[in-house]
Amino acid sequence: MSKVRRLIFQLGTNNWQRGGEYAPGSGILHESHHLAYNDLAGTASYSMYPSSKQTTRDADVRVFELEHDIPICESISPTSSYRWHSMSDEEFAAYRTRLTREVLEYMNAVEREENAEFSLAVAHHSFLNPLVLSDVLEARVAEGKRRIPLLCFVHGTALKMFAHEKGGRDPEHFPERFLPMMRRSGVFDYSNRSRVGVDLCAAISNQQIEALAEIFPEFPRERVVLSPNGYNHSAFRRIDTPTDLYADRDNVLAGFTTAPYEGSSRNAGPVAIDGGIEKVVIFCGKFADWKRLDCVLQAAVEYEKLGNVATLVVGSGPHEDQVKMQDLAYEQLGLRNVFFLGPRPQDELAVLYNTADVGCFPSYKEPFGLVFIECMACGTPVIGADSGGPRDFVSDEVGALVPETDDRKLLADSLAATITRALGENWKQTKGANAQRLAESGFSVRKQCENLLAAVDRLTGEN
């Protein structure tokens, strides 16, 4: 007889960060939740996610193997530029059918091995996965198994895709196609209990909850749970041994080199980070327009005047955007101390956060802002824009949010002034400890998962 009280199945939209393949935020969140659930007594999680590079290697994880890049909702990802909208109807139907079949087969195989039935299904993203799991759970009911709750963990990119379709401002790239399909499916129509649909949703910020309500107003607001992201506390923390990385910054940064892009003004080869750096500003994110890296670079024109201030850029994007950002920094703005480091694994990113004086992440309506939390957990204050998820937790005690605006020049000026103040007032010393305490006390993955399961029990009466 199985000792597992709660058996959870999770279906992800993006790959996990394994085997040298970098992952977007929802893939990292999915993996961290999987590990956290399996660390809880009496709970076991099994997961499936897509990848064109990885293969199945663990009994509790199945890779949905692809012969093409992972389909994505927008135009940019660390691992893909293959958009759902570029698929033909036949290609999309074939993808959906194969995924449904493999999920059903895997869930049945797990139940035979565990000698227990799943009690919760989790769909990451509000697009294809809830449709697939709805079909799978319907098939299981037809086989005589009990109906189990379906939790949809909402992420920003799918909602943005739906908003693009609904707004009609870019019909060439976002024609009305998938939002009407989702509405016809009724998967978010909680009033129709004749079919298996989404029973509750979780979102990482209040801004995401508002976005969900606008796209699917038929889903009851009282069944949406605020679930602030948890971070990997084993990776993101103050690293003081064998030496204080902040105090030994020159030696630490000497181990990092740039990732030049062919076609950019600095494509001759990797460049080492110069010694004698006095202050460090770090940006981490994909090279998407809404992340507004260009505003950070424009701000650097001003704060570089303070002295030997370095700007570390961690992340990547399509080749043309990589070239565009490097040429903006070096050719157009004439910046001296900007270092494009490319994507980095969590352990290296934590080292960079430890060495930085401040993290700057000025995204437009950032869905949550996990990079803020990870940076704060390393004892480094943060600066962002006053919109989206960061409004829920960034205060004067841990950093600052500059006024939101569509005027890029005005935003860059605000960032420059705030970063200059942060460096001049030494926020690393005055706010860094507060930032670390806030991250540690309220944003662990384990706590997030415990709260989610409590919400499932409360809203579905499962236990």
C-alpha positions as CSV (number, residue, x, y, z in Angstrom):
1,M,0.0,0.0,0.0
2,S,1.3,3.4,-1.0
3,K,2.4,5.7,1.9
4,V,1.7,8.8,-0.3
5,R,-1.3,10.8,0.9
6,R,-1.3,13.3,-1.9
7,L,-0.1,12.4,-5.5
8,I,0.3,15.5,-7.7
9,F,0.8,15.7,-11.5
10,Q,2.2,18.9,-13.0
11,L,2.3,19.7,-16.7
12,G,4.8,22.4,-17.8
13,T,4.9,24.6,-20.9
14,N,8.7,25.3,-20.7
15,N,11.8,23.2,-20.2
16,W,13.6,22.9,-16.9
17,Q,17.2,24.2,-16.5
18,R,19.0,20.9,-17.0
19,G,21.7,19.4,-19.2
20,G,23.1,22.8,-20.1
21,E,19.8,24.1,-21.4
22,Y,18.7,27.4,-19.9
23,A,15.1,27.8,-18.8
24,P,12.6,30.7,-18.7
25,G,11.0,31.7,-15.4
26,S,8.0,29.4,-15.6
27,G,10.2,26.4,-16.2
28,I,12.4,27.3,-13.2
29,L,9.2,27.7,-11.1
30,H,7.8,24.4,-12.2
31,E,11.0,22.5,-11.3
32,S,11.3,24.2,-7.9
33,H,7.7,23.3,-7.1
34,H,8.3,19.7,-8.2
35,L,11.2,19.5,-5.8
36,A,9.4,21.3,-3.0
37,Y,6.3,19.0,-3.2
38,N,8.5,15.9,-3.1
39,D,10.2,17.3,0.0
40,L,6.9,17.5,1.9
41,A,5.9,14.5,4.0
42,G,3.2,12.4,2.4
43,T,3.3,14.2,-0.9
44,A,4.8,13.1,-4.3
45,S,4.9,15.1,-7.5
46,Y,5.3,13.8,-11.0
47,S,5.9,16.2,-13.9
48,M,6.1,16.4,-17.7
49,Y,7.7,19.3,-19.7
50,P,8.7,19.8,-23.3
51,S,12.2,19.9,-24.7
52,S,14.0,19.4,-28.0
53,K,17.4,18.9,-26.3
54,Q,16.6,16.9,-23.1
55,T,15.4,13.3,-22.6
56,T,13.8,11.5,-19.7
57,R,16.3,10.6,-17.0
58,D,14.3,10.5,-13.7
59,A,11.4,8.2,-12.7
60,D,9.3,11.2,-11.5
61,V,9.9,13.4,-14.6
62,R,8.9,12.7,-18.2
63,V,10.2,14.8,-21.0
64,F,7.8,15.5,-23.9
65,E,10.4,15.2,-26.6
66,L,10.2,17.6,-29.6
67,E,11.8,17.7,-33.0
68,H,11.5,21.5,-33.0
69,D,12.0,24.3,-30.5
70,I,9.5,24.7,-27.7
71,P,6.5,26.7,-28.9
72,I,6.1,30.0,-27.0
73,C,3.4,32.6,-26.6
74,E,5.4,35.7,-27.4
75,S,8.4,36.4,-29.6
76,I,11.3,35.7,-27.2
77,S,12.5,33.1,-24.8
78,P,16.0,32.0,-23.6
79,T,15.5,28.7,-25.6
80,S,13.1,29.4,-28.5
81,S,11.6,31.8,-31.0
82,Y,9.1,29.4,-32.3
83,R,5.7,31.0,-31.7
84,W,2.3,29.1,-31.3
85,H,0.9,31.5,-33.9
86,S,3.4,30.2,-36.5
87,M,1.9,26.7,-36.3
88,S,-0.7,25.6,-38.8
89,D,-4.0,24.3,-37.4
90,E,-3.0,20.8,-38.3
91,E,0.4,21.2,-36.5
92,F,-1.3,22.5,-33.4
93,A,-3.9,19.8,-33.4
94,A,-1.2,17.1,-33.8
95,Y,0.8,18.6,-30.9
96,R,-2.2,18.7,-28.6
97,T,-3.3,15.2,-29.5
98,R,0.2,13.7,-28.9
99,L,0.6,15.6,-25.6
100,T,-2.8,14.5,-24.3
101,R,-1.9,10.8,-25.1
102,E,1.5,10.9,-23.5
103,V,0.2,12.6,-20.3
104,L,-2.6,10.1,-20.0
105,E,-0.2,7.2,-20.5
106,Y,2.3,8.6,-18.0
107,M,-0.3,9.3,-15.3
108,N,-1.7,5.8,-15.6
109,A,1.8,4.3,-15.4
110,V,2.6,6.3,-12.3
111,E,-0.5,5.2,-10.5
112,R,0.3,1.6,-11.2
113,E,3.8,2.1,-9.7
114,E,2.6,4.1,-6.7
115,N,-0.5,1.9,-6.1
116,A,-2.4,5.2,-5.6
117,E,-4.4,7.7,-7.7
118,F,-3.5,11.3,-8.4
119,S,-5.5,13.8,-6.2
120,L,-4.4,17.0,-7.9
121,A,-3.4,18.1,-11.4
122,V,-1.5,21.3,-12.1
123,A,-1.4,23.1,-15.5
124,H,1.3,25.7,-15.8
125,H,0.2,28.6,-18.1
126,S,-3.4,29.4,-19.0
127,F,-3.2,28.1,-22.6
128,L,-2.7,24.6,-23.9
129,N,-2.0,22.8,-20.7
130,P,-5.3,23.3,-19.0
131,L,-7.0,22.1,-22.2
132,V,-4.8,19.0,-22.3
133,L,-5.3,18.2,-18.6
134,S,-9.0,18.8,-18.9
135,D,-9.2,16.3,-21.7
136,V,-7.0,13.8,-19.8
137,L,-9.1,14.1,-16.6
138,E,-12.3,13.7,-18.6
139,A,-10.8,10.5,-20.1
140,R,-9.9,9.3,-16.6
141,V,-13.4,9.8,-15.4
142,A,-14.7,7.8,-18.3
143,E,-12.3,5.0,-17.2
144,G,-14.0,5.0,-13.8
145,K,-11.5,7.1,-11.9
146,R,-12.7,9.9,-9.6
147,R,-12.7,13.5,-10.8
148,I,-9.8,15.4,-9.3
149,P,-9.2,19.2,-9.0
150,L,-7.4,21.0,-11.8
151,L,-5.2,23.9,-10.7
152,C,-4.0,26.4,-13.3
153,F,-0.9,28.3,-12.4
154,V,-1.1,31.4,-14.4
155,H,2.0,32.9,-16.0
156,G,2.4,36.2,-17.8
157,T,3.3,35.3,-21.3
158,A,0.1,33.4,-22.1
159,L,-2.0,36.2,-20.8
160,K,0.0,38.7,-22.8
161,M,-0.6,36.6,-25.9
162,F,-4.4,36.6,-25.3
163,A,-4.3,40.4,-24.6
164,H,-2.5,40.9,-27.9
165,E,-5.2,39.0,-29.7
166,K,-8.0,40.8,-27.8
167,G,-6.5,44.2,-28.4
168,G,-6.1,43.7,-32.2
169,R,-3.1,46.0,-32.4
170,D,-0.9,43.5,-34.2
171,P,-3.1,41.2,-36.2
172,E,-0.2,40.0,-38.4
173,H,1.6,38.4,-35.5
174,F,-1.4,37.9,-33.1
175,P,-4.5,37.2,-35.1
176,E,-7.6,36.2,-33.1
177,R,-7.1,32.5,-32.9
178,F,-6.3,31.0,-29.6
179,L,-8.4,33.2,-27.3
180,P,-11.6,32.4,-29.1
181,M,-10.6,28.7,-29.0
182,M,-10.1,28.9,-25.2
183,R,-13.4,30.6,-24.7
184,R,-15.2,28.0,-26.9
185,S,-13.6,25.2,-24.8
186,G,-15.3,26.5,-21.6
187,V,-12.3,25.3,-19.6
188,F,-12.4,28.5,-17.5
189,D,-16.2,28.6,-17.3
190,Y,-16.6,27.4,-13.7
191,S,-20.4,27.6,-13.9
192,N,-20.4,24.6,-16.4
193,R,-19.6,21.7,-14.1
194,S,-20.8,19.2,-16.6
195,R,-17.2,18.9,-18.0
196,V,-13.9,18.9,-16.2
197,G,-12.4,22.4,-16.3
198,V,-10.2,24.6,-14.1
199,D,-11.2,24.4,-10.5
200,L,-8.9,27.1,-9.2
201,C,-6.1,29.4,-10.4
202,A,-3.0,30.7,-8.8
203,A,-1.1,33.8,-9.9
204,I,2.2,35.3,-8.8
205,S,1.0,38.9,-8.3
206,N,-2.1,41.0,-8.0
207,Q,-1.4,42.4,-11.5
208,Q,-1.6,38.9,-12.9
209,I,-4.9,38.3,-11.1
210,E,-6.3,41.5,-12.7
211,A,-5.0,40.3,-16.2
212,L,-6.6,36.9,-15.7
213,A,-9.9,38.5,-14.8
214,E,-9.8,40.7,-17.9
215,I,-9.2,37.8,-20.2
216,F,-11.5,35.2,-18.5
217,P,-14.1,37.2,-16.6
218,E,-16.2,34.1,-16.4
219,F,-13.8,32.5,-13.9
220,P,-14.8,33.3,-10.3
221,R,-12.5,35.8,-8.6
222,E,-12.8,34.1,-5.3
223,R,-11.2,30.9,-6.7
224,V,-8.0,32.7,-7.7
225,V,-5.2,32.5,-5.2
226,L,-2.3,35.0,-4.8
227,S,0.8,32.8,-4.7
228,P,4.0,35.0,-4.7
229,N,7.0,33.2,-6.2
230,G,9.3,31.3,-4.1
231,Y,13.1,31.3,-4.8
232,N,15.7,28.6,-4.6
233,H,17.2,29.5,-1.2
234,S,20.0,26.9,-1.6
235,A,21.3,28.9,-4.6
236,F,20.4,32.5,-3.8
237,R,21.9,33.6,-0.5
238,R,24.6,35.6,1.0
239,I,27.9,33.8,0.2
240,D,30.4,34.7,2.9
241,T,32.7,31.7,2.8
242,P,35.6,31.3,2.2
243,T,35.5,35.0,1.7
244,D,33.0,37.9,1.4
245,L,32.4,38.1,-2.3
246,Y,31.5,41.7,-2.1
247,A,34.7,42.6,-0.4
248,D,36.7,40.5,-2.8
249,R,34.9,41.7,-5.9
250,D,37.8,42.2,-8.2
251,N,39.0,38.7,-7.8
252,V,35.5,37.3,-8.2
253,L,34.6,39.2,-11.3
254,A,37.9,38.3,-12.9
255,G,36.5,34.8,-13.4
256,F,33.7,36.1,-15.7
257,T,34.1,37.1,-19.4
258,T,31.6,38.6,-21.8
259,A,29.6,36.7,-24.4
260,P,30.1,38.8,-27.6
261,Y,27.7,38.3,-30.5
262,E,28.7,38.0,-34.1
263,G,27.8,41.1,-36.0
264,S,28.0,43.4,-33.0
265,S,30.7,46.1,-32.4
266,R,32.5,43.8,-30.0
267,N,32.6,40.4,-31.6
268,A,36.3,39.7,-31.6
269,G,36.1,37.4,-28.6
270,P,35.3,37.2,-24.8
271,V,36.4,40.2,-22.8
272,A,37.4,39.9,-19.1
273,I,35.9,42.3,-16.6
274,D,38.4,44.9,-15.8
275,G,39.9,45.3,-12.3
276,G,39.4,48.3,-10.1
277,I,35.6,48.3,-10.3
278,E,34.3,50.6,-7.6
279,K,30.5,50.0,-7.9
280,V,28.4,47.3,-9.7
281,V,24.9,47.6,-11.2
282,I,23.4,44.3,-12.4
283,F,20.5,43.6,-14.8
284,C,19.1,40.1,-15.4
285,G,16.5,39.2,-17.9
286,K,15.7,38.2,-21.5
287,F,16.2,40.8,-24.2
288,A,12.5,41.6,-24.6
289,D,11.3,45.1,-25.2
290,W,9.1,45.1,-22.1
291,K,12.2,44.3,-19.9
292,R,13.6,47.7,-21.0
293,L,17.3,47.0,-20.9
294,D,17.7,49.9,-23.2
295,C,16.6,52.2,-20.4
296,V,19.2,50.8,-18.0
297,L,21.9,51.4,-20.7
298,Q,20.8,54.9,-21.2
299,A,20.8,55.5,-17.4
300,A,24.4,54.1,-17.3
301,V,25.5,57.2,-19.3
302,E,24.8,59.2,-16.2
303,Y,25.8,56.9,-13.4
304,E,29.1,55.9,-15.1
305,K,30.2,59.5,-14.4
306,L,30.4,58.6,-10.7
307,G,33.7,56.7,-11.4
308,N,34.5,53.2,-12.3
309,V,30.9,51.8,-12.2
310,A,30.3,48.5,-14.0
311,T,27.0,47.4,-15.5
312,L,26.6,43.6,-15.7
313,V,24.0,42.4,-18.2
314,V,22.9,38.8,-17.6
315,G,20.5,37.2,-20.1
316,S,20.0,36.8,-23.8
317,G,17.5,36.9,-26.6
318,P,17.2,36.6,-30.4
319,H,20.5,37.3,-32.2
320,E,19.3,40.6,-33.7
321,D,18.4,41.9,-30.2
322,Q,21.7,40.8,-28.8
323,V,23.5,42.8,-31.5
324,K,21.1,45.7,-31.1
325,M,21.8,46.0,-27.3
326,Q,25.5,45.7,-27.7
327,D,25.6,48.3,-30.4
328,L,23.4,50.6,-28.3
329,A,25.8,50.4,-25.4
330,Y,29.1,50.7,-27.2
331,E,28.5,52.5,-30.5
332,Q,25.6,54.8,-29.8
333,L,26.0,55.6,-26.1
334,G,29.8,55.1,-25.8
335,L,29.6,53.2,-22.5
336,R,32.9,52.0,-21.1
337,N,32.0,49.5,-18.4
338,V,29.0,47.5,-19.7
339,F,29.7,43.7,-19.7
340,F,27.2,41.4,-21.5
341,L,27.7,38.1,-19.8
342,G,25.0,36.0,-21.5
343,P,22.7,33.6,-19.6
344,R,24.2,32.1,-16.5
345,P,23.2,29.2,-14.3
346,Q,21.8,29.9,-10.8
347,D,25.0,29.4,-8.9
348,E,26.9,31.8,-11.0
349,L,24.1,34.4,-11.0
350,A,24.0,34.2,-7.2
351,V,27.8,35.0,-7.2
352,L,27.1,38.1,-9.4
353,Y,24.2,39.3,-7.2
354,N,26.5,39.0,-4.2
355,T,29.1,41.2,-5.8
356,A,26.6,43.9,-7.0
357,D,25.7,47.1,-5.2
358,V,22.2,47.2,-6.7
359,G,20.0,45.2,-9.0
360,C,18.0,47.1,-11.6
361,F,15.1,45.4,-13.3
362,P,12.8,48.1,-14.9
363,S,10.3,45.8,-16.6
364,Y,6.9,47.1,-17.7
365,K,4.2,45.4,-15.6
366,E,6.6,42.6,-14.5
367,P,4.2,39.6,-13.7
368,F,6.0,39.0,-10.4
369,G,9.7,39.7,-10.4
370,L,11.5,36.6,-9.2
371,V,14.8,38.3,-10.2
372,F,14.1,40.9,-7.6
373,I,13.7,38.3,-4.9
374,E,16.7,36.3,-5.9
375,C,18.8,39.5,-5.9
376,M,17.5,40.5,-2.5
377,A,18.2,37.1,-1.1
378,C,21.9,37.7,-1.9
379,G,21.8,40.9,0.3
380,T,21.5,43.3,-2.6
381,P,18.9,46.1,-2.8
382,V,16.8,46.4,-5.9
383,I,15.4,49.1,-8.2
384,G,12.4,48.6,-10.6
385,A,9.4,50.4,-12.1
386,D,6.3,51.1,-10.2
387,S,4.0,48.6,-12.0
388,G,3.2,44.9,-11.9
389,G,4.3,42.4,-9.2
390,P,7.2,44.3,-7.6
391,R,4.6,46.8,-6.2
392,D,3.6,44.0,-3.8
393,F,6.9,43.8,-2.1
394,V,9.5,46.4,-3.1
395,S,9.5,49.2,-0.5
396,D,12.0,51.9,0.6
397,E,13.4,49.4,3.1
398,V,14.7,47.2,0.4
399,G,15.2,49.5,-2.6
400,A,13.0,51.7,-4.7
401,L,10.4,51.8,-7.6
402,V,10.6,54.7,-10.0
403,P,7.4,56.1,-11.6
404,E,6.0,54.1,-14.4
405,T,5.9,55.8,-17.8
406,D,5.8,55.0,-21.5
407,D,8.4,57.7,-22.1
408,R,11.7,55.8,-22.3
409,K,13.9,58.9,-21.9
410,L,12.0,59.9,-18.8
411,L,12.3,56.3,-17.4
412,A,16.0,56.3,-18.1
413,D,16.4,59.6,-16.3
414,S,14.5,58.3,-13.3
415,L,16.6,55.2,-13.2
416,A,19.8,57.2,-13.5
417,A,18.9,59.5,-10.6
418,T,17.8,56.6,-8.4
419,I,20.8,54.4,-9.2
420,T,23.1,57.4,-8.5
421,R,21.4,57.9,-5.2
422,A,21.7,54.2,-4.3
423,L,25.4,54.1,-5.0
424,G,26.1,57.4,-3.3
425,E,24.1,56.5,-0.2
426,N,25.6,52.9,-0.2
427,W,22.2,51.1,-0.2
428,K,24.2,47.8,-0.2
429,Q,25.1,48.5,3.4
430,T,21.9,50.3,4.5
431,K,19.2,48.3,2.8
432,G,20.9,45.0,1.8
433,A,20.2,43.2,5.1
434,N,16.6,44.3,5.0
435,A,16.3,42.9,1.5
436,Q,17.8,39.6,2.5
437,R,15.5,39.2,5.5
438,L,12.4,40.0,3.4
439,A,13.3,37.4,0.8
440,E,14.1,34.7,3.4
441,S,11.0,35.3,5.6
442,G,8.3,35.4,2.9
443,F,9.3,33.9,-0.4
444,S,10.6,30.4,0.1
445,V,9.4,27.8,-2.5
446,R,8.4,25.4,0.3
447,K,6.2,28.0,2.0
448,Q,4.6,28.8,-1.4
449,C,3.8,25.2,-2.1
450,E,2.4,24.6,1.4
451,N,0.1,27.6,1.0
452,L,-1.0,26.4,-2.4
453,L,-2.0,23.0,-1.1
454,A,-3.9,24.6,1.8
455,A,-5.8,26.7,-0.8
456,V,-6.6,23.6,-2.8
457,D,-8.0,22.0,0.4
458,R,-10.0,25.1,1.3
459,L,-11.5,25.7,-2.1
460,T,-12.1,22.1,-3.2
461,G,-12.7,20.3,0.1
462,E,-10.2,17.6,-0.9
463,N,-9.1,16.9,2.7
